[in-house]
Amino acid sequence: MSLTSQILPLAGVVLGAVTSFVVTSTNERTRWRRQQAARWDDRRLTAYADYAHVVKELAAHYQRLAAGRGLTTGPIPAEATPEVLAEVAQLESRRSALSESLGLLGDTDANTASKSVDRSLWRLEALARGVDTSDDQDWGRAYLQFRQARDHYVERARASLGVPGSAGRPVPLRADRRPAQPPGS
């Protein structure tokens, strides 16, 4: 038996083993990356959703406080009692912590959009609490800006997660939610 006839089968076995190893390694690496991506997508989804929920809660509390001050009509006007302010402070603390999670998990566009939401939310807080501000922005316009910033944030979060479509068309808001004045007043 010649040396060539002995080497060819051995070379075929070695080549088959190397090919099998490379294909298996590549498949395992791809599977691992897919699992990691899914794991981070789940965490990112939770962070995006939790943040959106808490800012919506804060805006509702600020709307109640603004209604208590006569700036808007609201479901249930609230006075700025220590209990109400403590609840708002607790929600604001939660929003701040969730904002940190977004900084770690979110993409640049979603994080930038969340900062716009924060600024518009702080404007609502200033108006609702009667904090003296340099501009004369009214509640209706500030609330509309908050809704637009939140809608943009939701769009950016959905894009970050690769969710097709849109969250739906928001219901148009009246710029001024104060009750109409009776004729002659």
C-alpha positions as a LaTeX table, in Angstrom:
\begin{tabular}{lrrr}
\hline
Residue & $x$ (\AA) & $y$ (\AA) & $z$ (\AA) \\
\hline
Met1 & 0.00 & 0.00 & 0.00 \\
Ser2 & 1.43 & 3.38 & $-0.97$ \\
Leu3 & 1.85 & 6.35 & 1.31 \\
Thr4 & $-0.63$ & 8.38 & $-0.75$ \\
Ser5 & $-3.36$ & 5.81 & $-0.41$ \\
Gln6 & $-2.89$ & 5.91 & 3.36 \\
Ile7 & $-2.75$ & 9.72 & 3.67 \\
Leu8 & $-5.83$ & 10.51 & 1.56 \\
Pro9 & $-8.34$ & 8.78 & 3.86 \\
Leu10 & $-6.62$ & 10.24 & 6.92 \\
Ala11 & $-6.70$ & 13.73 & 5.36 \\
Gly12 & $-10.42$ & 13.27 & 4.58 \\
Val13 & $-11.15$ & 12.33 & 8.19 \\
Val14 & $-9.16$ & 15.32 & 9.50 \\
Leu15 & $-10.83$ & 17.68 & 7.01 \\
Gly16 & $-14.27$ & 16.33 & 7.98 \\
Ala17 & $-13.50$ & 16.77 & 11.69 \\
Val18 & $-12.26$ & 20.35 & 11.20 \\
Thr19 & $-15.28$ & 21.22 & 9.05 \\
Ser20 & $-17.64$ & 19.70 & 11.60 \\
Phe21 & $-15.93$ & 21.65 & 14.42 \\
Val22 & $-16.10$ & 24.95 & 12.52 \\
Val23 & $-19.77$ & 24.51 & 11.59 \\
Thr24 & $-20.75$ & 23.44 & 15.12 \\
Ser25 & $-18.79$ & 26.34 & 16.68 \\
Thr26 & $-20.36$ & 28.84 & 14.32 \\
Asn27 & $-23.86$ & 27.51 & 15.02 \\
Glu28 & $-23.28$ & 27.58 & 18.79 \\
Arg29 & $-21.91$ & 31.13 & 18.66 \\
Thr30 & $-24.89$ & 32.27 & 16.57 \\
Arg31 & $-27.34$ & 30.60 & 18.96 \\
Trp32 & $-25.62$ & 32.21 & 21.96 \\
Arg33 & $-25.74$ & 35.66 & 20.35 \\
Arg34 & $-29.43$ & 35.20 & 19.56 \\
Gln35 & $-30.14$ & 34.22 & 23.17 \\
Gln36 & $-28.19$ & 37.21 & 24.47 \\
Ala37 & $-30.01$ & 39.57 & 22.12 \\
Ala38 & $-33.38$ & 38.18 & 23.23 \\
Arg39 & $-32.37$ & 38.49 & 26.88 \\
Trp40 & $-31.34$ & 42.13 & 26.47 \\
Asp41 & $-34.42$ & 42.89 & 24.35 \\
Asp42 & $-36.62$ & 41.60 & 27.21 \\
Arg43 & $-34.82$ & 43.83 & 29.69 \\
Arg44 & $-34.90$ & 46.79 & 27.32 \\
Leu45 & $-38.64$ & 46.29 & 26.77 \\
Thr46 & $-39.22$ & 46.24 & 30.52 \\
Ala47 & $-37.15$ & 49.39 & 31.03 \\
Tyr48 & $-38.91$ & 51.25 & 28.20 \\
Ala49 & $-42.38$ & 50.22 & 29.38 \\
Asp50 & $-41.77$ & 50.89 & 33.08 \\
Tyr51 & $-40.43$ & 54.36 & 32.30 \\
Ala52 & $-43.39$ & 55.17 & 30.02 \\
His53 & $-45.80$ & 54.00 & 32.70 \\
Val54 & $-44.28$ & 56.05 & 35.53 \\
Val55 & $-44.14$ & 59.27 & 33.48 \\
Lys56 & $-47.79$ & 58.77 & 32.58 \\
Glu57 & $-48.60$ & 58.36 & 36.29 \\
Leu58 & $-46.63$ & 61.49 & 37.17 \\
Ala59 & $-48.39$ & 63.50 & 34.47 \\
Ala60 & $-51.76$ & 62.35 & 35.82 \\
His61 & $-50.78$ & 63.46 & 39.33 \\
Tyr62 & $-49.59$ & 66.81 & 38.00 \\
Gln63 & $-52.85$ & 67.19 & 36.10 \\
Arg64 & $-54.80$ & 66.59 & 39.31 \\
Leu65 & $-52.68$ & 69.19 & 41.12 \\
Ala66 & $-53.14$ & 71.64 & 38.22 \\
Ala67 & $-56.90$ & 71.05 & 38.37 \\
Gly68 & $-56.77$ & 71.80 & 42.09 \\
Arg69 & $-55.16$ & 75.14 & 41.25 \\
Gly70 & $-57.75$ & 75.86 & 38.54 \\
Leu71 & $-55.30$ & 75.58 & 35.63 \\
Thr72 & $-57.25$ & 72.80 & 33.92 \\
Thr73 & $-60.18$ & 70.54 & 34.35 \\
Gly74 & $-59.27$ & 67.12 & 35.54 \\
Pro75 & $-60.79$ & 63.88 & 36.72 \\
Ile76 & $-60.32$ & 64.60 & 40.43 \\
Pro77 & $-58.68$ & 67.86 & 41.49 \\
Ala78 & $-56.09$ & 67.45 & 44.22 \\
Glu79 & $-54.66$ & 69.84 & 46.76 \\
Ala80 & $-50.93$ & 69.92 & 47.36 \\
Thr81 & $-51.13$ & 68.16 & 50.72 \\
Pro82 & $-48.03$ & 66.58 & 52.26 \\
Glu83 & $-49.42$ & 63.12 & 51.43 \\
Val84 & $-50.01$ & 63.96 & 47.76 \\
Leu85 & $-46.59$ & 65.61 & 47.47 \\
Ala86 & $-44.95$ & 62.59 & 49.13 \\
Glu87 & $-46.63$ & 60.28 & 46.61 \\
Val88 & $-45.46$ & 62.49 & 43.74 \\
Ala89 & $-41.94$ & 62.57 & 45.19 \\
Gln90 & $-41.92$ & 58.77 & 45.38 \\
Leu91 & $-43.01$ & 58.52 & 41.73 \\
Glu92 & $-40.37$ & 61.07 & 40.73 \\
Ser93 & $-37.74$ & 59.03 & 42.52 \\
Arg94 & $-38.89$ & 55.94 & 40.64 \\
Arg95 & $-38.81$ & 57.85 & 37.35 \\
Ser96 & $-35.25$ & 58.93 & 38.09 \\
Ala97 & $-34.15$ & 55.35 & 38.82 \\
Leu98 & $-35.85$ & 54.06 & 35.67 \\
Ser99 & $-34.15$ & 56.82 & 33.71 \\
Glu100 & $-30.82$ & 55.37 & 34.84 \\
Ser101 & $-31.87$ & 51.94 & 33.56 \\
Leu102 & $-32.72$ & 53.52 & 30.21 \\
Gly103 & $-29.26$ & 55.06 & 30.10 \\
Leu104 & $-27.76$ & 51.60 & 30.44 \\
Leu105 & $-30.10$ & 49.62 & 28.20 \\
Gly106 & $-31.65$ & 52.05 & 25.73 \\
Asp107 & $-30.33$ & 53.19 & 22.41 \\
Thr108 & $-29.28$ & 56.78 & 21.74 \\
Asp109 & $-32.54$ & 57.87 & 20.07 \\
Ala110 & $-34.77$ & 56.47 & 22.81 \\
Asn111 & $-32.56$ & 57.96 & 25.53 \\
Thr112 & $-32.60$ & 61.37 & 23.85 \\
Ala113 & $-36.40$ & 61.18 & 23.57 \\
Ser114 & $-36.68$ & 60.25 & 27.27 \\
Lys115 & $-34.73$ & 63.40 & 28.19 \\
Ser116 & $-37.30$ & 65.48 & 26.29 \\
Val117 & $-40.05$ & 63.70 & 28.21 \\
Asp118 & $-38.27$ & 64.51 & 31.48 \\
Arg119 & $-38.00$ & 68.22 & 30.61 \\
Ser120 & $-41.66$ & 68.49 & 29.60 \\
Leu121 & $-42.69$ & 66.57 & 32.72 \\
Trp122 & $-40.70$ & 68.93 & 34.94 \\
Arg123 & $-42.46$ & 71.84 & 33.22 \\
Leu124 & $-45.82$ & 70.28 & 34.14 \\
Glu125 & $-44.62$ & 69.89 & 37.72 \\
Ala126 & $-43.59$ & 73.55 & 37.93 \\
Leu127 & $-46.97$ & 74.69 & 36.63 \\
Ala128 & $-48.95$ & 72.26 & 38.79 \\
Arg129 & $-47.11$ & 73.26 & 41.96 \\
Gly130 & $-47.18$ & 76.97 & 41.16 \\
Val131 & $-43.43$ & 77.35 & 41.03 \\
Asp132 & $-42.52$ & 80.77 & 39.69 \\
Thr133 & $-41.09$ & 80.39 & 36.21 \\
Ser134 & $-39.67$ & 82.81 & 33.70 \\
Asp135 & $-42.07$ & 81.97 & 30.89 \\
Asp136 & $-45.82$ & 82.33 & 30.76 \\
Gln137 & $-46.62$ & 78.95 & 29.26 \\
Asp138 & $-50.13$ & 77.77 & 30.02 \\
Trp139 & $-51.08$ & 74.32 & 31.20 \\
Gly140 & $-52.77$ & 73.21 & 27.98 \\
Arg141 & $-49.76$ & 73.94 & 25.83 \\
Ala142 & $-47.34$ & 72.39 & 28.36 \\
Tyr143 & $-49.47$ & 69.25 & 28.57 \\
Leu144 & $-49.65$ & 68.99 & 24.79 \\
Gln145 & $-45.85$ & 69.27 & 24.61 \\
Phe146 & $-45.58$ & 66.50 & 27.21 \\
Arg147 & $-47.91$ & 64.24 & 25.19 \\
Gln148 & $-45.93$ & 64.89 & 22.02 \\
Ala149 & $-42.63$ & 64.18 & 23.79 \\
Arg150 & $-44.02$ & 60.97 & 25.30 \\
Asp151 & $-45.42$ & 59.85 & 21.92 \\
His152 & $-42.01$ & 60.49 & 20.31 \\
Tyr153 & $-40.34$ & 58.50 & 23.10 \\
Val154 & $-42.71$ & 55.56 & 22.49 \\
Glu155 & $-41.93$ & 55.69 & 18.75 \\
Arg156 & $-38.17$ & 55.66 & 19.45 \\
Ala157 & $-38.51$ & 52.82 & 21.97 \\
Arg158 & $-40.52$ & 50.75 & 19.49 \\
Ala159 & $-37.91$ & 51.39 & 16.79 \\
Ser160 & $-35.15$ & 50.36 & 19.20 \\
Leu161 & $-36.94$ & 47.06 & 19.83 \\
Gly162 & $-37.67$ & 46.53 & 16.14 \\
Val163 & $-41.43$ & 46.61 & 16.68 \\
Pro164 & $-43.11$ & 47.32 & 13.32 \\
Gly165 & $-45.95$ & 49.79 & 12.89 \\
Ser166 & $-46.89$ & 52.53 & 15.28 \\
Ala167 & $-48.52$ & 52.82 & 18.67 \\
Gly168 & $-51.57$ & 54.37 & 17.04 \\
Arg169 & $-52.75$ & 57.85 & 16.44 \\
Pro170 & $-53.06$ & 59.90 & 19.61 \\
Val171 & $-56.40$ & 61.54 & 20.26 \\
Pro172 & $-56.05$ & 65.27 & 19.51 \\
Leu173 & $-56.14$ & 67.41 & 22.62 \\
Arg174 & $-57.65$ & 70.83 & 22.93 \\
Ala175 & $-54.89$ & 73.35 & 23.58 \\
Asp176 & $-56.83$ & 74.79 & 26.51 \\
Arg177 & $-58.69$ & 72.34 & 28.73 \\
Arg178 & $-60.25$ & 75.01 & 30.95 \\
Pro179 & $-64.03$ & 75.14 & 30.90 \\
Ala180 & $-65.51$ & 77.67 & 28.52 \\
Gln181 & $-66.55$ & 80.95 & 30.11 \\
Pro182 & $-70.29$ & 81.63 & 30.11 \\
Pro183 & $-71.39$ & 84.49 & 27.83 \\
Gly184 & $-71.12$ & 87.89 & 29.47 \\
Ser185 & $-68.49$ & 86.97 & 32.05 \\
\hline
\end{tabular}
